[in-house]
């Protein structure tokens, strides 16, 4: 789930648009400050899938991609 990198200042200015792109367009963003990643903006459905995966209750695939947790 690689995302487009965006700085914190731009993320602040465009927050409403970014949220729409993430929620409805499936876009992902990595928010950075001084070149260091701080946070990821991902669709809530992907976040929920990741939580299920980490809890051990996820299926063996996410969006058709095989998943193996070690």
C-alpha positions as CSV (number, residue, x, y, z in Angstrom):
1,X,0.0,0.0,0.0
2,X,2.6,2.6,-1.0
3,X,1.3,6.1,-0.8
4,X,2.1,9.5,-2.2
5,X,4.3,11.5,0.1
6,X,3.1,14.9,1.3
7,X,4.5,17.4,3.8
8,X,2.7,18.5,6.9
9,X,2.1,22.0,5.7
10,X,0.5,20.9,2.5
11,X,-1.5,18.2,4.4
12,X,-2.9,20.9,6.7
13,X,-3.9,23.2,3.8
14,X,-5.5,20.3,1.8
15,X,-6.9,18.2,4.6
16,X,-10.6,18.1,3.4
17,X,-9.5,17.2,-0.1
18,X,-7.1,14.6,1.1
19,X,-9.7,13.0,3.2
20,X,-12.1,12.8,0.2
21,X,-9.4,11.3,-2.0
22,X,-8.6,8.7,0.6
23,X,-12.2,7.9,1.6
24,X,-13.7,7.9,-1.9
25,X,-10.8,7.5,-4.3
26,X,-8.8,4.9,-2.5
27,X,-5.7,7.1,-2.5
28,X,-3.1,6.7,0.3
29,X,-0.8,9.4,1.7
30,X,2.4,9.3,3.8
31,X,2.6,12.6,5.8
32,X,6.2,13.7,6.4
33,X,7.9,16.4,8.4
34,X,11.5,17.3,7.4
35,X,11.7,14.1,5.2
36,X,10.6,11.8,8.0
37,X,7.3,9.9,7.8
38,X,4.9,10.8,10.6
39,X,1.6,9.2,9.7
40,X,-0.3,7.5,6.9
41,X,-3.7,8.4,5.6
42,X,-5.4,5.3,4.4
43,X,-9.1,4.3,3.8
44,X,-10.9,3.2,7.0
45,X,-11.7,-0.1,5.3
46,X,-8.0,-0.9,4.8
47,X,-7.3,0.2,8.4
48,X,-9.9,-2.2,9.7
49,X,-8.5,-5.0,7.5
50,X,-5.0,-4.3,9.0
51,X,-6.4,-4.5,12.5
52,X,-8.1,-7.8,11.8
53,X,-4.9,-9.1,10.3
54,X,-2.8,-8.1,13.3
55,X,-5.4,-9.6,15.6
56,X,-5.2,-12.9,13.7
57,X,-8.8,-12.8,12.4
58,X,-8.1,-11.7,8.9
59,X,-8.6,-13.9,5.8
60,X,-5.6,-15.1,4.0
61,X,-6.1,-12.4,1.4
62,X,-6.8,-8.7,1.4
63,X,-8.3,-7.2,-1.7
64,X,-7.2,-10.4,-3.6
65,X,-3.6,-10.1,-2.5
66,X,-2.3,-13.2,-0.6
67,X,-1.2,-12.3,3.0
68,X,1.3,-14.2,5.1
69,X,1.9,-13.1,8.7
70,X,5.0,-14.4,10.5
